[in-house]
Amino acid sequence: MPISSSAEPAPPGLPRPDPDALVARLRHERAQEGRGKLRIYFGSNAGVGKTYAMLAAAQRERQGGREVLVGLVETHGRKETAQQLHGLEQLPLRELPHQGRTLREFDLDAALARRPRVLLLDELAHSNAPGSRHPKRWQDVQELLDAGIDVWTTINVQHLESLNDVVGGIVGITVRETVPDQIFDDADEVIVVDISPDELLRRLKDGKVYMLEQAERASRNFFRRGNLLALRELALRRTADRVDEDMRDYRRERSIGTVWPARERLLVAVAGRAGDDALVRQVARMARRLDADWMVVYVDAPQRQHRPRSVQAAVLNITDAQADYVREVAQKLQKAFPNQGLRVATDLRNEKITYKIREHSLQKLPYILVAGDKEKAAGAVAVRARGNKDLGVMSVDAFIELVAKDIAAKA
């Protein structure tokens, strides 16, 4: 059946809409007729308030006279969240026997039979119990949408499939339950629920995220401030990418070629150093992805022209017993290169050495030095180069020779 449009001609002086884009939009709208709408409450981490926000909105819908049914909501023992369920009808869960136990899961068939106007189904990335029609909850959501039911759900940034490796590099944990990015990108509405890392840590300490014992484990592992900052940035950037895609679609449909000054332009500064080419390529890729203007400037600093590129190193202790030795090593390195711009940091935090190494590796320092009891006794350090390359244990003097050669090669 041919597709026609009743759009009025563009006024004189304004660009005509792109006919191909209009046809694509009309086809999309026709395909969506009768399909339910998907709303996602999106956050950086557990405890930011996604489920609470979803339930609060559901209460407003109910008070406005709209039929709302709770398919499944996980309160995780949070009293404030549980209180928001008051007055909302909840669908009985389906019981599934599995290995001598009874598992309780969302009842997809019962929800389809009820056909509510809005269905609440928490934790989009959840893996269903064996015996369910679909292995993943997001597949349940797809069937509900196809049946014309509006679905509200929640998800954290670490569960998006494309960010799985990035999140693993940040927190050191592989997230097993993921959702295809297409589900997120095709959602009719994404609502970001965001609080600061400090506020989230206060909520964790007050028992508003997990029960006390679980909260203590979380604060030692996943819920570190650095992790929370990085995950928050990922969530906000991913949301910005989605908004930018919507804007590109709008401009394409209306043949708007000029980039509106609604977002940033990119500027990259180079100074004739090694790595400048990689930096320019990275910004070029970012500019293509953002559909943004970008430019390169060369920074000419006369006072730095005859100064070799600075080399950075971090010196880490394994236990408090090596703290003084780490300080001595750092001071010796600084004295060995007073004019070469060598910058040395010490990390004496009471953290696991594997965590400290991983954290400094993410900063892409040229050298990470580790000192334990054996290294301290031998006047040595264990050396890792950029890319987590293990150079083995060497004396501090041998490491100074290595750095001297590095500086000479970059001069």
ZAKOL-387483 format. One record per residue (C-alpha): residue number from 1; x negated, y negated, z. Coordinates in steps of 0.1 Angstrom, whole numbers, always signed. Layout:
// residues N
+-----+-------+-------+-------+
! num !    px !    py !    pz !
+-----+-------+-------+-------+
! NUM !     X !     Y !     Z !
...
+-----+-------+-------+-------+
END
This chain:
// residues 411
+-----+-------+-------+-------+
! num !    px !    py !    pz !
+-----+-------+-------+-------+
!   1 !    +0 !    +0 !    +0 !
!   2 !   -16 !   -34 !   -10 !
!   3 !   -24 !   -58 !   +17 !
!   4 !   -11 !   -93 !   +13 !
!   5 !   -17 !  -125 !   +34 !
!   6 !    +6 !  -154 !   +40 !
!   7 !   -22 !  -176 !   +51 !
!   8 !   -19 !  -212 !   +40 !
!   9 !   -45 !  -227 !   +16 !
!  10 !   -74 !  -243 !   +34 !
!  11 !   -71 !  -281 !   +36 !
!  12 !   -92 !  -301 !   +12 !
!  13 !  -128 !  -305 !   +24 !
!  14 !  -127 !  -274 !   +46 !
!  15 !  -143 !  -241 !   +36 !
!  16 !  -120 !  -214 !   +23 !
!  17 !  -117 !  -183 !   +45 !
!  18 !  -137 !  -153 !   +33 !
!  19 !  -111 !  -130 !   +16 !
!  20 !  -130 !   -98 !   +23 !
!  21 !  -132 !  -107 !   +60 !
!  22 !   -95 !  -115 !   +60 !
!  23 !   -86 !   -82 !   +44 !
!  24 !  -108 !   -64 !   +69 !
!  25 !   -91 !   -82 !   +98 !
!  26 !   -56 !   -74 !   +85 !
!  27 !   -65 !   -37 !   +81 !
!  28 !   -78 !   -36 !  +116 !
!  29 !   -47 !   -53 !  +130 !
!  30 !   -25 !   -28 !  +111 !
!  31 !   -45 !    +1 !  +124 !
!  32 !   -41 !   -13 !  +160 !
!  33 !    -3 !   -16 !  +157 !
!  34 !   +13 !    +5 !  +184 !
!  35 !   -21 !   +12 !  +201 !
!  36 !   -26 !    +3 !  +237 !
!  37 !   -50 !   -24 !  +248 !
!  38 !   -82 !   -16 !  +267 !
!  39 !   -93 !   -39 !  +295 !
!  40 !  -127 !   -32 !  +311 !
!  41 !  -139 !   -46 !  +345 !
!  42 !  -177 !   -47 !  +340 !
!  43 !  -204 !   -52 !  +366 !
!  44 !  -241 !   -47 !  +373 !
!  45 !  -237 !   -22 !  +401 !
!  46 !  -215 !    -4 !  +426 !
!  47 !  -200 !   -27 !  +452 !
!  48 !  -198 !   -59 !  +432 !
!  49 !  -159 !   -57 !  +433 !
!  50 !  -148 !   -43 !  +400 !
!  51 !  -121 !   -20 !  +414 !
!  52 !  -110 !   -46 !  +439 !
!  53 !  -106 !   -72 !  +411 !
!  54 !   -87 !   -46 !  +389 !
!  55 !   -63 !   -38 !  +417 !
!  56 !   -58 !   -75 !  +426 !
!  57 !   -48 !   -82 !  +390 !
!  58 !   -25 !   -51 !  +390 !
!  59 !    -7 !   -66 !  +421 !
!  60 !    -1 !   -98 !  +402 !
!  61 !   +12 !   -79 !  +372 !
!  62 !   +36 !   -58 !  +395 !
!  63 !   +48 !   -90 !  +412 !
!  64 !   +55 !  -104 !  +377 !
!  65 !   +78 !   -75 !  +369 !
!  66 !   +55 !   -54 !  +347 !
!  67 !   +53 !   -16 !  +352 !
!  68 !   +18 !    -6 !  +366 !
!  69 !    +8 !   +29 !  +374 !
!  70 !   -24 !   +40 !  +392 !
!  71 !   -38 !   +70 !  +374 !
!  72 !   -68 !   +73 !  +396 !
!  73 !   -87 !   +48 !  +418 !
!  74 !  -118 !   +56 !  +438 !
!  75 !  -120 !   +34 !  +470 !
!  76 !  -152 !   +51 !  +483 !
!  77 !  -139 !   +44 !  +518 !
!  78 !  -137 !    +6 !  +513 !
!  79 !  -109 !    -7 !  +535 !
!  80 !  -105 !   -39 !  +515 !
!  81 !  -101 !   -20 !  +482 !
!  82 !   -77 !    +6 !  +498 !
!  83 !   -55 !   -23 !  +510 !
!  84 !   -51 !   -35 !  +474 !
!  85 !   -33 !    -2 !  +466 !
!  86 !    -4 !   -11 !  +489 !
!  87 !   +28 !   -12 !  +469 !
!  88 !   +13 !    +2 !  +437 !
!  89 !   +28 !   +35 !  +424 !
!  90 !    +1 !   +62 !  +423 !
!  91 !    +2 !   +92 !  +399 !
!  92 !    -3 !  +126 !  +417 !
!  93 !   -36 !  +141 !  +409 !
!  94 !   -40 !  +174 !  +391 !
!  95 !   -56 !  +203 !  +411 !
!  96 !   -81 !  +225 !  +393 !
!  97 !   -97 !  +256 !  +408 !
!  98 !  -135 !  +258 !  +403 !
!  99 !  -160 !  +282 !  +419 !
! 100 !  -139 !  +288 !  +449 !
! 101 !  -130 !  +252 !  +454 !
! 102 !  -101 !  +230 !  +444 !
! 103 !  -110 !  +198 !  +425 !
! 104 !   -86 !  +170 !  +421 !
! 105 !   -86 !  +151 !  +388 !
! 106 !   -66 !  +126 !  +369 !
! 107 !   -35 !  +142 !  +353 !
! 108 !   -36 !  +131 !  +317 !
! 109 !    -4 !  +150 !  +306 !
! 110 !   +16 !  +135 !  +335 !
! 111 !    +4 !  +100 !  +325 !
! 112 !   +14 !  +105 !  +289 !
! 113 !   +48 !  +118 !  +299 !
! 114 !   +54 !   +87 !  +321 !
! 115 !   +41 !   +62 !  +295 !
! 116 !   +37 !   +32 !  +319 !
! 117 !   +31 !    -3 !  +305 !
! 118 !    -3 !    -4 !  +323 !
! 119 !   -23 !   +25 !  +336 !
! 120 !   -53 !   +20 !  +360 !
! 121 !   -81 !   +46 !  +356 !
! 122 !  -112 !   +39 !  +375 !
! 123 !  -148 !   +48 !  +366 !
! 124 !  -148 !   +51 !  +329 !
! 125 !  -181 !   +71 !  +328 !
! 126 !  -168 !   +99 !  +350 !
! 127 !  -173 !  +135 !  +338 !
! 128 !  -141 !  +156 !  +342 !
! 129 !  -140 !  +189 !  +360 !
! 130 !  -141 !  +221 !  +340 !
! 131 !  -107 !  +230 !  +327 !
! 132 !   -98 !  +195 !  +318 !
! 133 !   -87 !  +188 !  +282 !
! 134 !  -116 !  +164 !  +276 !
! 135 !  -151 !  +166 !  +292 !
! 136 !  -153 !  +128 !  +297 !
! 137 !  -129 !  +103 !  +311 !
! 138 !  -135 !   +78 !  +283 !
! 139 !  -120 !  +105 !  +260 !
! 140 !   -89 !  +105 !  +282 !
! 141 !   -87 !   +68 !  +278 !
! 142 !   -88 !   +71 !  +240 !
! 143 !   -59 !   +94 !  +240 !
! 144 !   -39 !   +71 !  +263 !
! 145 !   -46 !   +41 !  +240 !
! 146 !   -35 !   +61 !  +210 !
! 147 !    -3 !   +68 !  +228 !
! 148 !    +4 !   +31 !  +231 !
! 149 !    -5 !   +28 !  +268 !
! 150 !   -25 !    -2 !  +280 !
! 151 !   -55 !   +10 !  +301 !
! 152 !   -75 !    -9 !  +327 !
! 153 !  -108 !    +7 !  +338 !
! 154 !  -142 !    -1 !  +353 !
! 155 !  -178 !    +6 !  +344 !
! 156 !  -213 !    -5 !  +355 !
! 157 !  -240 !   -16 !  +330 !
! 158 !  -262 !   +15 !  +337 !
! 159 !  -236 !   +38 !  +322 !
! 160 !  -237 !   +22 !  +287 !
! 161 !  -254 !   +47 !  +264 !
! 162 !  -277 !   +22 !  +246 !
! 163 !  -292 !   +10 !  +279 !
! 164 !  -298 !   +44 !  +295 !
! 165 !  -336 !   +43 !  +289 !
! 166 !  -339 !    +7 !  +299 !
! 167 !  -322 !   +13 !  +332 !
! 168 !  -342 !   +44 !  +338 !
! 169 !  -374 !   +24 !  +334 !
! 170 !  -362 !    -2 !  +359 !
! 171 !  -348 !   +21 !  +387 !
! 172 !  -368 !   +52 !  +380 !
! 173 !  -336 !   +73 !  +379 !
! 174 !  -320 !   +89 !  +348 !
! 175 !  -283 !   +81 !  +347 !
! 176 !  -265 !  +112 !  +335 !
! 177 !  -230 !   +99 !  +329 !
! 178 !  -228 !   +75 !  +300 !
! 179 !  -202 !   +59 !  +277 !
! 180 !  -207 !   +52 !  +240 !
! 181 !  -213 !   +15 !  +234 !
! 182 !  -185 !   +15 !  +208 !
! 183 !  -159 !   +20 !  +235 !
! 184 !  -172 !   -12 !  +253 !
! 185 !  -175 !   -32 !  +221 !
! 186 !  -140 !   -22 !  +209 !
! 187 !  -124 !   -31 !  +242 !
! 188 !   -97 !   -58 !  +238 !
! 189 !  -109 !   -76 !  +270 !
! 190 !  -140 !   -74 !  +291 !
! 191 !  -140 !   -91 !  +325 !
! 192 !  -173 !   -95 !  +342 !
! 193 !  -173 !   -91 !  +380 !
! 194 !  -205 !  -106 !  +393 !
! 195 !  -220 !  -114 !  +427 !
! 196 !  -256 !  -123 !  +436 !
! 197 !  -281 !   -95 !  +447 !
! 198 !  -284 !  -111 !  +481 !
! 199 !  -246 !  -110 !  +486 !
! 200 !  -245 !   -74 !  +474 !
! 201 !  -272 !   -64 !  +498 !
! 202 !  -252 !   -80 !  +527 !
! 203 !  -222 !   -61 !  +516 !
! 204 !  -243 !   -29 !  +516 !
! 205 !  -256 !   -36 !  +551 !
! 206 !  -221 !   -43 !  +564 !
! 207 !  -208 !   -10 !  +551 !
! 208 !  -186 !   -25 !  +524 !
! 209 !  -203 !    -5 !  +496 !
! 210 !  -211 !   +29 !  +510 !
! 211 !  -207 !   +46 !  +544 !
! 212 !  -236 !   +39 !  +568 !
! 213 !  -258 !   +70 !  +561 !
! 214 !  -253 !   +67 !  +523 !
! 215 !  -259 !   +29 !  +525 !
! 216 !  -293 !   +35 !  +542 !
! 217 !  -304 !   +59 !  +515 !
! 218 !  -292 !   +35 !  +488 !
! 219 !  -311 !    +5 !  +503 !
! 220 !  -344 !   +25 !  +502 !
! 221 !  -339 !   +36 !  +465 !
! 222 !  -315 !   +21 !  +440 !
! 223 !  -304 !   -10 !  +459 !
! 224 !  -337 !   -28 !  +459 !
! 225 !  -335 !   -65 !  +453 !
! 226 !  -357 !   -63 !  +421 !
! 227 !  -335 !   -35 !  +407 !
! 228 !  -304 !   -55 !  +414 !
! 229 !  -318 !   -86 !  +397 !
! 230 !  -328 !   -67 !  +366 !
! 231 !  -294 !   -49 !  +364 !
! 232 !  -276 !   -81 !  +368 !
! 233 !  -295 !   -97 !  +340 !
! 234 !  -288 !   -67 !  +318 !
! 235 !  -251 !   -69 !  +325 !
! 236 !  -249 !  -106 !  +317 !
! 237 !  -270 !  -102 !  +285 !
! 238 !  -249 !   -73 !  +273 !
! 239 !  -217 !   -94 !  +279 !
! 240 !  -233 !  -123 !  +260 !
! 241 !  -241 !  -100 !  +231 !
! 242 !  -204 !   -90 !  +229 !
! 243 !  -192 !  -126 !  +230 !
! 244 !  -217 !  -135 !  +203 !
! 245 !  -204 !  -107 !  +181 !
! 246 !  -168 !  -121 !  +185 !
! 247 !  -181 !  -155 !  +175 !
! 248 !  -198 !  -142 !  +144 !
! 249 !  -166 !  -124 !  +133 !
! 250 !  -147 !  -157 !  +138 !
! 251 !  -172 !  -176 !  +117 !
! 252 !  -173 !  -149 !   +90 !
! 253 !  -135 !  -148 !   +87 !
! 254 !  -134 !  -186 !   +83 !
! 255 !  -165 !  -189 !   +61 !
! 256 !  -182 !  -212 !   +86 !
! 257 !  -219 !  -212 !   +77 !
! 258 !  -232 !  -238 !  +101 !
! 259 !  -245 !  -224 !  +134 !
! 260 !  -226 !  -242 !  +161 !
! 261 !  -247 !  -256 !  +190 !
! 262 !  -229 !  -233 !  +214 !
! 263 !  -259 !  -212 !  +223 !
! 264 !  -297 !  -214 !  +225 !
! 265 !  -322 !  -218 !  +197 !
! 266 !  -355 !  -199 !  +200 !
! 267 !  -390 !  -214 !  +203 !
! 268 !  -421 !  -193 !  +205 !
! 269 !  -455 !  -209 !  +214 !
! 270 !  -488 !  -193 !  +202 !
! 271 !  -524 !  -203 !  +209 !
! 272 !  -545 !  -181 !  +186 !
! 273 !  -548 !  -153 !  +212 !
! 274 !  -545 !  -115 !  +208 !
! 275 !  -509 !  -104 !  +210 !
! 276 !  -495 !  -135 !  +193 !
! 277 !  -484 !  -115 !  +163 !
! 278 !  -464 !   -91 !  +184 !
! 279 !  -448 !  -120 !  +202 !
! 280 !  -437 !  -136 !  +170 !
! 281 !  -423 !  -103 !  +157 !
! 282 !  -403 !   -99 !  +189 !
! 283 !  -388 !  -133 !  +187 !
! 284 !  -380 !  -128 !  +150 !
! 285 !  -360 !   -96 !  +159 !
! 286 !  -342 !  -115 !  +187 !
! 287 !  -333 !  -143 !  +164 !
! 288 !  -319 !  -119 !  +138 !
! 289 !  -298 !  -102 !  +165 !
! 290 !  -285 !  -135 !  +179 !
! 291 !  -281 !  -150 !  +144 !
! 292 !  -300 !  -180 !  +158 !
! 293 !  -325 !  -205 !  +144 !
! 294 !  -361 !  -201 !  +156 !
! 295 !  -394 !  -217 !  +152 !
! 296 !  -431 !  -212 !  +160 !
! 297 !  -454 !  -239 !  +174 !
! 298 !  -491 !  -237 !  +179 !
! 299 !  -504 !  -250 !  +212 !
! 300 !  -538 !  -266 !  +210 !
! 301 !  -553 !  -271 !  +245 !
! 302 !  -588 !  -285 !  +242 !
! 303 !  -597 !  -277 !  +278 !
! 304 !  -590 !  -240 !  +271 !
! 305 !  -607 !  -237 !  +238 !
! 306 !  -640 !  -222 !  +252 !
! 307 !  -623 !  -203 !  +280 !
! 308 !  -620 !  -166 !  +276 !
! 309 !  -585 !  -151 !  +280 !
! 310 !  -577 !  -144 !  +316 !
! 311 !  -576 !  -108 !  +328 !
! 312 !  -551 !   -99 !  +355 !
! 313 !  -553 !   -71 !  +380 !
! 314 !  -533 !   -59 !  +410 !
! 315 !  -549 !   -41 !  +439 !
! 316 !  -525 !   -18 !  +458 !
! 317 !  -529 !    +1 !  +491 !
! 318 !  -514 !   +35 !  +498 !
! 319 !  -511 !   +30 !  +536 !
! 320 !  -517 !    +1 !  +560 !
! 321 !  -551 !   +17 !  +568 !
! 322 !  -565 !    +3 !  +535 !
! 323 !  -551 !   -32 !  +538 !
! 324 !  -583 !   -49 !  +548 !
! 325 !  -602 !   -29 !  +521 !
! 326 !  -578 !   -41 !  +494 !
! 327 !  -583 !   -77 !  +505 !
! 328 !  -621 !   -72 !  +503 !
! 329 !  -618 !   -57 !  +468 !
! 330 !  -597 !   -86 !  +456 !
! 331 !  -621 !  -112 !  +470 !
! 332 !  -651 !   -94 !  +454 !
! 333 !  -634 !   -95 !  +420 !
! 334 !  -626 !  -131 !  +423 !
! 335 !  -662 !  -140 !  +433 !
! 336 !  -676 !  -119 !  +404 !
! 337 !  -657 !  -140 !  +378 !
! 338 !  -654 !  -175 !  +392 !
! 339 !  -651 !  -192 !  +358 !
! 340 !  -635 !  -166 !  +337 !
! 341 !  -599 !  -171 !  +348 !
! 342 !  -596 !  -137 !  +364 !
! 343 !  -564 !  -135 !  +385 !
! 344 !  -561 !  -108 !  +411 !
! 345 !  -530 !  -100 !  +431 !
! 346 !  -528 !   -78 !  +462 !
! 347 !  -497 !   -57 !  +471 !
! 348 !  -497 !   -47 !  +507 !
! 349 !  -460 !   -39 !  +510 !
! 350 !  -449 !    -9 !  +530 !
! 351 !  -435 !    +9 !  +499 !
! 352 !  -442 !   +42 !  +482 !
! 353 !  -472 !   +39 !  +460 !
! 354 !  -454 !   +54 !  +430 !
! 355 !  -428 !   +26 !  +433 !
! 356 !  -454 !    -1 !  +435 !
! 357 !  -473 !   +13 !  +405 !
! 358 !  -441 !   +15 !  +384 !
! 359 !  -431 !   -21 !  +394 !
! 360 !  -465 !   -35 !  +384 !
! 361 !  -466 !   -14 !  +352 !
! 362 !  -434 !   -31 !  +341 !
! 363 !  -453 !   -64 !  +344 !
! 364 !  -477 !   -51 !  +318 !
! 365 !  -508 !   -60 !  +338 !
! 366 !  -541 !   -50 !  +321 !
! 367 !  -553 !   -33 !  +353 !
! 368 !  -537 !   -17 !  +384 !
! 369 !  -562 !    -7 !  +411 !
! 370 !  -551 !   +18 !  +439 !
! 371 !  -570 !   +23 !  +471 !
! 372 !  -565 !   +52 !  +495 !
! 373 !  -586 !   +66 !  +523 !
! 374 !  -610 !   +84 !  +498 !
! 375 !  -615 !   +54 !  +477 !
! 376 !  -621 !   +32 !  +507 !
! 377 !  -647 !   +56 !  +521 !
! 378 !  -665 !   +56 !  +487 !
! 379 !  -662 !   +19 !  +480 !
! 380 !  -642 !   +27 !  +449 !
! 381 !  -607 !   +23 !  +434 !
! 382 !  -585 !   +44 !  +412 !
! 383 !  -579 !   +24 !  +380 !
! 384 !  -549 !   +24 !  +356 !
! 385 !  -550 !    +3 !  +324 !
! 386 !  -521 !   -12 !  +305 !
! 387 !  -496 !   +15 !  +294 !
! 388 !  -502 !   +35 !  +326 !
! 389 !  -534 !   +49 !  +311 !
! 390 !  -554 !   +66 !  +339 !
! 391 !  -591 !   +56 !  +338 !
! 392 !  -599 !   +76 !  +369 !
! 393 !  -618 !   +66 !  +401 !
! 394 !  -648 !   +43 !  +398 !
! 395 !  -668 !   +21 !  +421 !
! 396 !  -658 !   -15 !  +425 !
! 397 !  -691 !   -25 !  +408 !
! 398 !  -683 !    -2 !  +378 !
! 399 !  -649 !   -18 !  +375 !
! 400 !  -665 !   -52 !  +375 !
! 401 !  -687 !   -41 !  +346 !
! 402 !  -657 !   -29 !  +328 !
! 403 !  -639 !   -62 !  +332 !
! 404 !  -670 !   -81 !  +321 !
! 405 !  -671 !   -62 !  +289 !
! 406 !  -634 !   -68 !  +284 !
! 407 !  -638 !  -106 !  +289 !
! 408 !  -668 !  -106 !  +265 !
! 409 !  -648 !   -88 !  +238 !
! 410 !  -620 !  -113 !  +241 !
! 411 !  -642 !  -145 !  +242 !
+-----+-------+-------+-------+
END
